[in-house]
């Protein structure tokens, strides 16, 4: 089984390299990548809970931040590597009072909400890029606690003034920059997609706790990415 692990934001990719310390880093047209046997993850990351996956290997690929890079790198890895499964591991911002910090979201639907259409219907455009992610192939019971649900995407951080509308219209709990593009391209290609995003920080009507505080975001990103990498072999084991 060929699995591609897409990592989006630069801070997430730095964390992955610090955690796994790959010795075979390569450059491509769109981003760095390295191949990694899943069995090596259990040796390199402390307190891993999984063993027995020595016949599996993964390709970690830096897809880049924002919708443009995310869409381009998703199509690139599908065209060049023909993966059986595309996995996006990363971070997101949470809506305070609706989700807890460090919660892992198993994304079942994405909505790209920052589309402004003034000639016809904005809702129609938003619906066109919304993606229901088929997870029927993922065997239950899940190996770790997750919150399965919707993740919003936009080429911007959550604006505090948008929160009431996003909650009312979509039932939003969290948002990121890339998941909507990744899910949409994967579905267009008929490639199975698994998106797991951890909440690094919370945003409320007064602002975001990581806004103008990159040090906090980097610390939380390191923590989330370590958790996701530790848990990755168990998620791969569920794929049917």
Backbone as CSV, one residue per row, in Angstrom:
resi,resn,N_x,N_y,N_z,CA_x,CA_y,CA_z,C_x,C_y,C_z
1,UNK,0.845,-1.197,0.000,0.000,0.000,0.000,0.878,1.245,0.000
2,UNK,0.615,2.139,-0.920,1.388,3.367,-1.022,0.615,4.507,-0.362
3,UNK,1.188,5.069,0.678,0.534,6.172,1.377,1.406,7.417,1.296
4,UNK,0.762,8.540,1.013,1.422,9.834,0.971,0.932,10.658,2.146
5,UNK,1.863,11.187,2.933,1.529,12.030,4.069,1.823,13.473,3.674
6,UNK,0.774,14.242,3.429,0.929,15.654,3.073,0.985,16.498,4.344
7,UNK,2.017,17.304,4.442,2.170,18.242,5.553,2.135,19.645,4.955
8,UNK,1.273,20.502,5.466,1.007,21.768,4.783,1.901,22.916,5.238
9,UNK,1.645,23.468,6.405,2.306,24.699,6.845,3.805,24.492,7.081
10,UNK,4.566,25.563,6.893,6.010,25.480,7.109,6.347,25.064,8.538
11,UNK,5.612,25.587,9.513,5.881,25.236,10.911,5.591,23.759,11.170
12,UNK,4.585,23.213,10.514,4.277,21.791,10.655,5.385,20.933,10.049
13,UNK,5.889,21.355,8.899,6.957,20.605,8.247,8.246,20.657,9.067
14,UNK,8.562,21.814,9.634,9.740,21.910,10.496,9.610,20.955,11.679
15,UNK,8.423,20.895,12.252,8.207,20.001,13.391,8.396,18.547,12.987
16,UNK,7.883,18.170,11.825,8.027,16.786,11.353,9.503,16.430,11.191
17,UNK,10.269,17.336,10.597,11.698,17.055,10.391,12.452,16.986,11.715
18,UNK,12.068,17.814,12.667,12.716,17.762,13.981,12.373,16.472,14.724
19,UNK,11.172,15.983,14.533,10.739,14.771,15.224,11.343,13.517,14.589
20,UNK,11.308,13.424,13.257,11.744,12.204,12.571,13.208,12.252,12.127
21,UNK,13.778,13.445,11.989,15.174,13.643,11.569,15.493,12.769,10.350
22,UNK,14.845,13.024,9.228,15.079,12.185,8.051,16.471,12.395,7.477
23,UNK,17.079,11.305,7.048,18.408,11.394,6.452,18.385,11.367,4.946
24,UNK,17.198,11.225,4.356,17.076,11.084,2.908,16.187,12.161,2.309
25,UNK,16.328,13.386,2.795,15.486,14.489,2.350,15.783,14.825,0.889
26,UNK,14.721,14.950,0.093,14.855,15.268,-1.319,14.004,16.482,-1.660
27,UNK,14.333,17.135,-2.772,13.571,18.292,-3.236,12.804,17.932,-4.499
28,UNK,11.603,18.473,-4.630,10.801,18.304,-5.837,10.391,19.693,-6.333
29,UNK,9.645,19.717,-7.415,9.169,20.982,-7.971,8.349,21.761,-6.951
30,UNK,7.606,21.053,-6.095,6.665,21.722,-5.203,7.047,21.685,-3.731
31,UNK,7.941,20.804,-3.339,8.286,20.756,-1.927,9.262,19.643,-1.609
32,UNK,9.767,19.670,-0.391,10.659,18.608,0.065,9.850,17.341,0.346
33,UNK,10.548,16.211,0.336,9.894,14.954,0.673,10.936,13.973,1.187
34,UNK,10.458,12.959,1.882,11.328,11.852,2.287,10.470,10.621,2.509
35,UNK,11.081,9.457,2.228,10.389,8.189,2.445,10.715,7.682,3.839
36,UNK,9.713,7.065,4.460,9.870,6.676,5.855,9.124,5.379,6.149
37,UNK,9.842,4.301,6.485,9.142,3.081,6.881,8.347,3.318,8.158
38,UNK,7.119,2.874,8.179,6.293,3.070,9.370,6.919,2.418,10.581
39,UNK,7.600,1.290,10.379,8.242,0.617,11.513,9.296,1.497,12.150
40,UNK,9.992,2.344,11.330,11.001,3.250,11.875,10.386,4.330,12.745
41,UNK,9.137,4.693,12.452,8.487,5.690,13.283,8.370,5.196,14.717
42,UNK,8.076,3.909,14.893,7.922,3.383,16.240,9.252,3.368,16.975
43,UNK,10.359,3.324,16.217,11.678,3.350,16.849,12.138,4.764,17.141
44,UNK,11.680,5.724,16.337,12.211,7.076,16.438,11.398,7.981,17.347
45,UNK,10.125,7.675,17.528,9.259,8.522,18.325,8.964,7.831,19.644
46,UNK,9.308,8.426,20.782,9.111,7.783,22.068,7.651,7.452,22.330
47,UNK,7.441,6.367,23.065,6.116,5.991,23.561,5.120,5.679,22.458
48,UNK,5.580,5.239,21.273,4.652,4.839,20.239,3.898,3.598,20.692
49,UNK,2.640,3.507,20.303,1.800,2.418,20.782,1.637,1.306,19.761
50,UNK,2.295,1.405,18.601,2.040,0.452,17.524,3.303,-0.294,17.119
51,UNK,3.136,-1.547,16.789,4.224,-2.363,16.263,3.657,-3.243,15.161
52,UNK,4.534,-3.963,14.469,4.083,-4.950,13.505,3.686,-4.408,12.154
53,UNK,4.118,-3.197,11.783,3.754,-2.627,10.489,4.982,-2.483,9.595
54,UNK,5.917,-3.429,9.677,7.177,-3.299,8.959,7.023,-3.409,7.456
55,UNK,5.882,-3.907,6.968,5.691,-4.043,5.527,5.133,-2.773,4.893
56,UNK,4.920,-1.735,5.688,4.362,-0.491,5.173,5.417,0.602,5.157
57,UNK,5.343,1.461,4.163,6.187,2.644,4.145,5.352,3.824,3.679
58,UNK,5.802,5.013,4.011,5.078,6.221,3.654,6.034,7.221,3.020
59,UNK,5.456,8.141,2.257,6.222,9.262,1.737,5.677,10.522,2.378
60,UNK,6.518,11.205,3.139,6.147,12.493,3.709,6.464,13.577,2.680
61,UNK,5.500,14.463,2.442,5.659,15.478,1.393,5.198,16.823,1.942
62,UNK,6.049,17.835,1.779,5.684,19.185,2.215,4.830,19.843,1.146
63,UNK,3.526,19.902,1.379,2.608,20.415,0.370,2.540,21.925,0.298
64,UNK,2.923,22.614,1.373,2.896,24.067,1.368,1.620,24.633,1.951
65,UNK,1.676,25.932,2.330,0.558,26.563,3.020,-0.363,27.286,2.046
66,UNK,-1.651,27.326,2.391,-2.643,28.009,1.580,-3.249,27.118,0.512
67,UNK,-4.388,27.560,-0.032,-5.145,26.741,-0.972,-4.392,26.473,-2.273
68,UNK,-3.646,27.464,-2.778,-2.962,27.276,-4.061,-1.924,26.168,-3.948
69,UNK,-1.048,26.273,-2.954,-0.018,25.238,-2.767,-0.646,23.892,-2.437
70,UNK,-1.695,23.905,-1.618,-2.330,22.649,-1.223,-2.935,21.921,-2.420
71,UNK,-3.645,22.647,-3.267,-4.239,22.021,-4.446,-3.166,21.526,-5.409
72,UNK,-2.150,22.358,-5.655,-1.102,21.978,-6.602,-0.323,20.764,-6.117
73,UNK,0.044,20.747,-4.841,0.845,19.630,-4.325,0.025,18.355,-4.227
74,UNK,-1.271,18.477,-3.944,-2.123,17.285,-3.921,-2.182,16.648,-5.295
75,UNK,-2.406,17.455,-6.324,-2.432,16.896,-7.677,-1.062,16.358,-8.075
76,UNK,-0.018,17.042,-7.643,1.345,16.605,-7.988,1.644,15.213,-7.423
77,UNK,1.342,15.002,-6.160,1.677,13.696,-5.567,0.783,12.596,-6.123
78,UNK,-0.461,12.933,-6.457,-1.332,11.920,-7.073,-0.795,11.525,-8.441
79,UNK,-0.383,12.510,-9.238,0.128,12.224,-10.584,1.453,11.478,-10.557
80,UNK,2.334,11.841,-9.619,3.682,11.283,-9.630,3.837,9.993,-8.840
81,UNK,3.011,9.792,-7.833,3.209,8.638,-6.948,2.030,7.673,-6.923
82,UNK,0.890,8.048,-7.494,-0.297,7.201,-7.525,-0.570,6.536,-6.168
83,UNK,-0.803,7.335,-5.135,-0.995,6.750,-3.800,-2.329,6.018,-3.681
84,UNK,-2.338,4.995,-2.824,-3.586,4.323,-2.467,-4.368,5.143,-1.451
85,UNK,-3.650,5.903,-0.651,-4.275,6.714,0.389,-3.479,8.007,0.541
86,UNK,-4.186,9.113,0.637,-3.576,10.418,0.851,-3.970,10.893,2.245
87,UNK,-2.973,11.187,3.071,-3.222,11.565,4.459,-2.655,12.964,4.697
88,UNK,-3.483,13.829,5.234,-3.027,15.161,5.612,-3.012,15.264,7.133
89,UNK,-1.832,15.465,7.676,-1.665,15.674,9.117,-1.322,17.138,9.338
90,UNK,-1.970,17.767,10.314,-1.663,19.168,10.531,-2.394,19.775,11.703
91,UNK,-2.485,21.094,11.674,-3.039,21.857,12.788,-4.235,22.677,12.313
92,UNK,-4.947,23.232,13.265,-6.054,24.133,12.953,-6.330,25.006,14.168
93,UNK,-7.076,26.073,13.939,-7.515,26.926,15.035,-8.929,26.573,15.431
94,UNK,-9.207,26.563,16.730,-10.514,26.180,17.213,-11.353,27.361,17.651
95,UNK,-12.664,27.202,17.604,-13.602,28.226,18.065,-13.828,28.012,19.561
96,UNK,-13.402,28.967,20.342,-13.484,28.824,21.794,-14.932,28.565,22.239
97,UNK,-15.088,27.603,23.138,-16.403,27.225,23.616,-17.046,26.122,22.811
98,UNK,-16.467,25.796,21.635,-17.023,24.749,20.779,-16.097,23.563,20.615
99,UNK,-14.835,23.735,20.991,-13.866,22.647,20.923,-12.726,22.965,21.869
100,UNK,-12.033,21.936,22.339,-10.932,22.130,23.272,-9.598,22.124,22.543
101,UNK,-8.661,22.863,23.084,-7.302,22.859,22.569,-6.733,21.440,22.607
102,UNK,-5.964,21.060,21.569,-5.304,19.766,21.393,-6.257,18.631,21.016
103,UNK,-7.533,18.950,20.773,-8.446,17.956,20.217,-8.001,17.604,18.800
104,UNK,-8.037,16.321,18.465,-7.737,15.875,17.111,-9.058,15.721,16.357
105,UNK,-9.161,16.395,15.209,-10.362,16.324,14.390,-10.136,15.339,13.244
106,UNK,-11.018,14.351,13.148,-11.078,13.473,11.983,-12.081,14.122,11.031
107,UNK,-11.574,14.672,9.949,-12.392,15.540,9.102,-13.279,14.700,8.184
108,UNK,-14.593,14.922,8.265,-15.550,14.213,7.419,-16.132,15.120,6.337
109,UNK,-15.951,16.429,6.478,-16.414,17.377,5.474,-15.578,18.641,5.561
110,UNK,-15.326,19.246,4.407,-14.626,20.533,4.369,-15.476,21.557,3.623
111,UNK,-15.388,22.797,4.064,-16.047,23.915,3.390,-15.042,25.049,3.259
112,UNK,-14.842,25.528,2.037,-14.004,26.696,1.786,-14.920,27.913,1.848
113,UNK,-14.814,28.680,2.922,-15.830,29.695,3.204,-15.460,31.111,2.766
114,UNK,-14.234,31.338,2.324,-13.814,32.702,2.000,-14.008,33.030,0.519
115,UNK,-15.092,32.559,-0.067,-15.431,32.860,-1.451,-16.435,34.002,-1.461
116,UNK,-16.096,35.084,-2.138,-16.995,36.242,-2.242,-17.455,36.350,-3.688
117,UNK,-18.724,36.111,-3.913,-19.314,36.133,-5.254,-20.373,37.224,-5.293
118,UNK,-20.166,38.244,-6.140,-21.085,39.372,-6.186,-21.878,39.456,-7.494
119,UNK,-21.660,38.485,-8.393,-22.421,38.467,-9.639,-23.577,37.480,-9.585
120,UNK,-23.414,36.437,-8.770,-24.497,35.468,-8.622,-24.525,35.006,-7.176
121,UNK,-24.660,33.709,-6.948,-24.836,33.199,-5.597,-23.520,32.765,-4.977
122,UNK,-23.149,33.381,-3.851,-21.952,32.956,-3.126,-22.156,31.562,-2.553
123,UNK,-23.363,31.264,-2.091,-23.639,29.946,-1.524,-23.442,28.843,-2.559
124,UNK,-23.814,29.130,-3.796,-23.627,28.137,-4.860,-22.150,27.858,-5.086
125,UNK,-21.340,28.902,-5.070,-19.897,28.727,-5.245,-19.289,27.978,-4.073
126,UNK,-19.720,28.308,-2.871,-19.204,27.626,-1.678,-19.607,26.157,-1.693
127,UNK,-20.845,25.880,-2.105,-21.308,24.488,-2.187,-20.504,23.694,-3.207
128,UNK,-20.094,24.345,-4.292,-19.342,23.651,-5.343,-18.013,23.118,-4.805
129,UNK,-17.374,23.876,-3.936,-16.074,23.463,-3.416,-16.161,22.733,-2.071
130,UNK,-17.366,22.579,-1.547,-17.522,21.781,-0.328,-17.298,20.308,-0.657
131,UNK,-16.688,19.587,0.260,-16.347,18.187,0.002,-16.771,17.295,1.161
132,UNK,-17.614,16.332,0.863,-17.918,15.255,1.799,-16.834,14.188,1.624
133,UNK,-16.156,13.847,2.699,-15.062,12.889,2.623,-15.579,11.496,2.976
134,UNK,-15.460,10.575,2.050,-15.900,9.200,2.273,-14.904,8.498,3.181
135,UNK,-15.355,8.144,4.369,-14.511,7.424,5.321,-15.027,6.011,5.577
136,UNK,-15.872,5.506,4.678,-16.449,4.173,4.873,-15.398,3.073,4.839
137,UNK,-14.268,3.354,4.215,-13.192,2.370,4.121,-12.353,2.302,5.396
138,UNK,-12.561,3.252,6.303,-11.763,3.324,7.527,-12.441,2.484,8.603
139,UNK,-11.795,1.401,8.972,-12.406,0.492,9.925,-12.534,1.132,11.297
140,UNK,-13.651,0.918,11.931,-13.833,1.329,13.315,-13.549,0.103,14.178
141,UNK,-13.195,0.214,15.378,-13.180,1.346,16.260,-11.890,2.150,16.089
142,UNK,-11.989,3.494,16.156,-10.816,4.323,15.965,-9.809,4.091,17.089
143,UNK,-8.503,4.132,16.760,-7.487,3.782,17.755,-7.233,4.854,18.814
144,UNK,-7.652,6.080,18.545,-7.415,7.187,19.478,-8.652,8.078,19.506
145,UNK,-8.830,8.817,20.590,-9.975,9.738,20.650,-9.859,10.819,19.576
146,UNK,-10.924,10.999,18.834,-10.993,12.055,17.825,-12.389,12.655,17.862
147,UNK,-12.498,13.839,17.301,-13.810,14.434,17.072,-14.042,14.452,15.572
148,UNK,-14.979,13.670,15.135,-15.263,13.559,13.707,-16.219,14.681,13.302
149,UNK,-15.879,15.416,12.237,-16.779,16.478,11.839,-16.226,17.407,10.791
150,UNK,-16.863,18.566,10.695,-16.577,19.579,9.685,-15.349,20.405,10.037
151,UNK,-14.554,20.721,9.004,-13.456,21.675,9.154,-13.591,22.729,8.060
152,UNK,-13.604,23.985,8.460,-13.628,25.084,7.501,-12.219,25.393,7.010
153,UNK,-12.125,25.926,5.784,-10.835,26.349,5.241,-10.965,27.729,4.611
154,UNK,-9.886,28.498,4.691,-9.813,29.804,4.044,-8.356,30.206,3.947
155,UNK,-8.071,31.112,3.024,-6.710,31.642,2.927,-6.532,32.786,3.908
156,UNK,-6.831,32.513,5.162,-6.650,33.488,6.232,-6.945,32.802,7.559
157,UNK,-6.428,33.388,8.617,-6.784,32.915,9.946,-8.218,33.330,10.267
158,UNK,-8.764,32.719,11.298,-10.135,33.020,11.702,-10.236,34.480,12.138
159,UNK,-11.154,35.214,11.540,-11.404,36.582,11.967,-12.428,36.563,13.103
160,UNK,-12.092,37.151,14.246,-13.042,37.121,15.376,-14.428,37.618,15.013
161,UNK,-14.516,38.608,14.138,-15.832,39.141,13.765,-16.651,38.158,12.935
162,UNK,-15.996,37.166,12.331,-16.707,36.172,11.514,-17.288,35.032,12.332
163,UNK,-16.839,34.889,13.576,-17.191,33.700,14.351,-18.699,33.492,14.488
164,UNK,-19.479,34.490,14.903,-20.922,34.239,15.063,-21.579,33.728,13.784
165,UNK,-21.237,34.322,12.643,-21.830,33.907,11.373,-21.398,32.489,11.001
166,UNK,-20.122,32.166,11.184,-19.627,30.837,10.819,-20.236,29.752,11.697
167,UNK,-20.436,30.069,12.953,-21.074,29.106,13.855,-22.530,28.911,13.479
168,UNK,-23.220,30.027,13.222,-24.650,29.940,12.896,-24.884,29.250,11.552
169,UNK,-24.074,29.571,10.557,-24.310,29.068,9.204,-23.822,27.642,9.011
170,UNK,-22.663,27.324,9.607,-22.053,26.022,9.341,-21.936,25.122,10.576
171,UNK,-22.211,25.662,11.753,-21.945,24.888,12.960,-20.456,24.692,13.166
172,UNK,-19.677,25.711,12.813,-18.217,25.598,12.785,-17.624,25.331,14.165
173,UNK,-16.575,24.511,14.169,-15.825,24.260,15.397,-14.349,24.616,15.242
174,UNK,-13.849,24.641,13.997,-12.422,24.894,13.770,-12.207,25.231,12.299
175,UNK,-11.033,25.802,12.010,-10.713,26.175,10.629,-9.216,26.102,10.390
176,UNK,-8.856,25.875,9.130,-7.453,25.891,8.726,-7.339,26.551,7.357
177,UNK,-6.191,26.378,6.706,-5.949,27.019,5.415,-6.010,26.056,4.226
178,UNK,-5.816,24.762,4.441,-5.538,23.863,3.314,-6.494,22.686,3.125
179,UNK,-7.173,22.246,4.171,-7.919,20.986,4.090,-8.962,20.984,2.982
180,UNK,-9.640,22.115,2.788,-10.672,22.165,1.763,-10.136,21.874,0.374
181,UNK,-8.965,22.430,0.049,-8.360,22.205,-1.266,-7.875,20.768,-1.404
182,UNK,-7.254,20.238,-0.362,-6.744,18.868,-0.411,-7.880,17.877,-0.613
183,UNK,-8.937,18.025,0.171,-10.062,17.100,0.082,-10.734,17.168,-1.283
184,UNK,-10.902,18.387,-1.811,-11.575,18.574,-3.103,-10.793,17.916,-4.237
185,UNK,-9.473,18.136,-4.277,-8.647,17.560,-5.340,-8.586,16.039,-5.216
186,UNK,-8.442,15.540,-4.005,-8.394,14.092,-3.807,-9.686,13.437,-4.297
187,UNK,-10.824,14.035,-3.961,-12.100,13.459,-4.392,-12.249,13.500,-5.902
188,UNK,-11.819,14.583,-6.533,-11.880,14.684,-7.995,-11.083,13.560,-8.662
189,UNK,-10.000,13.136,-8.000,-9.145,12.086,-8.550,-9.559,10.686,-8.101
190,UNK,-10.559,10.604,-7.252,-10.993,9.303,-6.756,-9.991,8.645,-5.834
191,UNK,-9.230,9.445,-5.090,-8.218,8.934,-4.169,-8.735,9.054,-2.735
192,UNK,-8.614,7.981,-1.979,-9.043,8.034,-0.584,-8.226,9.068,0.184
193,UNK,-8.909,9.772,1.063,-8.282,10.892,1.765,-8.618,10.816,3.250
194,UNK,-7.598,10.934,4.066,-7.758,10.970,5.521,-7.110,12.259,6.020
195,UNK,-7.897,13.096,6.681,-7.388,14.359,7.215,-7.535,14.340,8.725
196,UNK,-6.415,14.508,9.414,-6.380,14.586,10.873,-5.701,15.891,11.249
197,UNK,-6.428,16.753,11.935,-5.907,18.067,12.308,-6.105,18.284,13.800
198,UNK,-5.050,18.759,14.464,-5.112,19.031,15.888,-5.249,20.512,16.171
199,UNK,-6.043,20.854,17.168,-6.302,22.251,17.524,-5.133,22.801,18.337
200,UNK,-4.414,23.747,17.756,-3.266,24.347,18.441,-3.668,25.489,19.363
201,UNK,-4.717,26.238,18.953,-5.059,27.463,19.675,-6.522,27.766,19.465
202,UNK,-7.059,28.624,20.323,-8.475,28.976,20.279,-8.653,30.448,19.925
203,UNK,-9.772,30.721,19.251,-10.112,32.082,18.845,-11.504,32.406,19.373
204,UNK,-11.667,33.614,19.877,-12.993,34.067,20.312,-13.255,35.469,19.763
205,UNK,-14.333,36.080,20.177,-14.723,37.384,19.644,-13.713,38.474,19.949
206,UNK,-12.831,38.238,20.898,-11.828,39.247,21.266,-10.500,39.057,20.546
207,UNK,-10.303,37.903,19.921,-9.046,37.634,19.240,-8.618,36.195,19.399
208,UNK,-7.398,35.924,18.958,-6.857,34.576,19.032,-5.663,34.517,19.950
209,UNK,-5.558,33.441,20.735,-4.465,33.369,21.701,-3.105,33.202,21.043
210,UNK,-3.068,32.744,19.783,-1.792,32.627,19.071,-1.540,33.789,18.120
211,UNK,-2.503,34.702,17.976,-2.308,35.831,17.078,-1.242,36.764,17.659
212,UNK,-0.271,37.099,16.821,0.898,37.880,17.244,1.692,37.164,18.324
213,UNK,1.613,35.843,18.331,2.347,35.032,19.314,2.809,33.746,18.629
214,UNK,3.756,33.896,17.709,4.243,32.741,16.954,4.930,31.720,17.847
215,UNK,5.503,32.176,18.946,6.179,31.242,19.857,5.187,30.226,20.407
216,UNK,4.010,30.693,20.795,2.978,29.781,21.288,2.540,28.824,20.194
217,UNK,2.324,29.357,18.996,1.890,28.511,17.891,2.926,27.435,17.580
218,UNK,4.209,27.801,17.560,5.264,26.825,17.270,5.323,25.730,18.330
219,UNK,5.169,26.105,19.594,5.187,25.118,20.678,4.014,24.148,20.531
220,UNK,2.835,24.711,20.278,1.647,23.877,20.135,1.710,23.013,18.868
221,UNK,2.282,23.562,17.805,2.431,22.794,16.569,3.341,21.599,16.784
222,UNK,4.454,21.795,17.473,5.372,20.695,17.772,4.638,19.590,18.539
223,UNK,3.824,19.990,19.492,3.099,19.016,20.320,2.073,18.248,19.477
224,UNK,1.309,18.968,18.665,0.294,18.319,17.840,0.930,17.379,16.826
225,UNK,1.984,17.830,16.151,2.600,16.994,15.119,3.242,15.749,15.720
226,UNK,3.808,15.856,16.899,4.379,14.677,17.567,3.276,13.657,17.856
227,UNK,2.148,14.145,18.334,1.023,13.248,18.609,0.549,12.553,17.338
228,UNK,0.386,13.315,16.270,-0.119,12.742,15.025,0.846,11.730,14.423
229,UNK,2.141,12.000,14.511,3.131,11.058,13.974,3.163,9.780,14.812
230,UNK,3.066,9.920,16.121,3.013,8.744,16.979,1.803,7.872,16.659
231,UNK,0.698,8.509,16.330,-0.546,7.785,16.109,-0.694,7.260,14.688
232,UNK,0.132,7.745,13.767,-0.010,7.399,12.352,-0.014,5.897,12.077
233,UNK,0.898,5.092,12.610,0.865,3.662,12.301,-0.459,2.993,12.654
234,UNK,-1.083,3.401,13.740,-2.360,2.805,14.129,-3.468,3.167,13.142
235,UNK,-3.434,4.406,12.630,-4.434,4.789,11.643,-4.215,4.012,10.342
236,UNK,-2.965,3.842,9.931,-2.680,3.069,8.729,-3.158,1.618,8.862
237,UNK,-3.075,1.105,10.061,-3.502,-0.273,10.297,-5.004,-0.465,10.134
238,UNK,-5.769,0.632,10.228,-7.230,0.553,10.106,-7.698,0.555,8.645
239,UNK,-6.810,0.887,7.728,-7.227,1.038,6.340,-7.584,-0.304,5.748
240,UNK,-8.776,-0.398,5.188,-9.243,-1.658,4.601,-9.424,-1.514,3.109
